[in-house]
């Protein structure tokens, strides 16, 4: 019986050793994963974006040139208007009364001037015959000149009253679209008080706010591209048209980015995002997915010639959209792990591959 027990125990030990060996081989195989690697780029493409909204390049406030009460309003927000189109009217009763009074004064001045002219002609005929004195003639001549002056004044007053009667109609001076309305029927408005805001048809631009620490990177004429929140897949070429010389209360500078194309397809008020690209040469950069941190110290995994990895501390610049500049700690010839950096450990053996899933051979002297 003891022989049988001994044989059974031996069999169990052999099987255990065999299984342990198989497990060890499987573990060793799993510990050599395929890891994607790349070398740092020699330039850094820093892309920044800012949110804004689409506005018309030219906007104007429309107002009556005279005071009065609104009796008609013909357009509202969103309406397209054309040059010469009547937008609103004021009550013309008082203006018409002023025009009638001015017309009466003009007729009176015309009659007085005609009488003074006839009187002067008679005195001119009598003066050579000494039928009237020189002083009498001069007095009549002065009366005629005064009558002419009164006639000119009456004519001017009439013209002003006639113009003011016409000013009781608010007329569009450009083609465009109404973006704001500030009047209602029955409202009394002052001369020059804005009745409508109109965006003039034509070019469009995106207005963005740039913080003071980044405004020095933007120049007038600089190229950019714009995307719309409603159509993020479409890109529109643009350029910086104007930069505000002073910051507003939020400490941002207003920047107007004019569109080179797509004015007909882009509507006023749409949400947009403006992108700027700035390439820095002779600056190493790595993908964001290759960077991790421990105790607020950034690091990357560098592959050694024996296909093991080691942690290298690096100093980083400002993070970009897809990459980050490396200011120190890395050499151009180093290979760094691109993704899954939190799953790796020091001196772990890997099988490096590139983005095309091709094996990468690390030459001696490549890793720093």
TANOR-V742083 format. One line per field, one symbol per residue. psi: psi as a letter, one per 40 degrees, with the letter a starting at -180 (. if undefined). A space follows every 50 residues. Layout:
psi: ???
This chain:
psi: ddddddddddddddddddddddddddddddegihhhiiiiieihhhhiih iaihiidhiihhiieiiahhdiheiihehhiihehhdiiihedddddddd ddddddddddddddddddddddddddddefdiiddddddddddddddddd ddddddddddddddddeehhhheiiahheiheiiheihiihehhdihhhh ibiiihhihhideedeehihehiiihiiddgeehhhiiihdihheiiade fihhhhhihdieddehiieihihhhhhhhhifhiiiideehaihfehiii hhhidefiiihhhihiahhadeihihdieiideihihdifdeeiiheihi ghiaeefiihhhihedh.
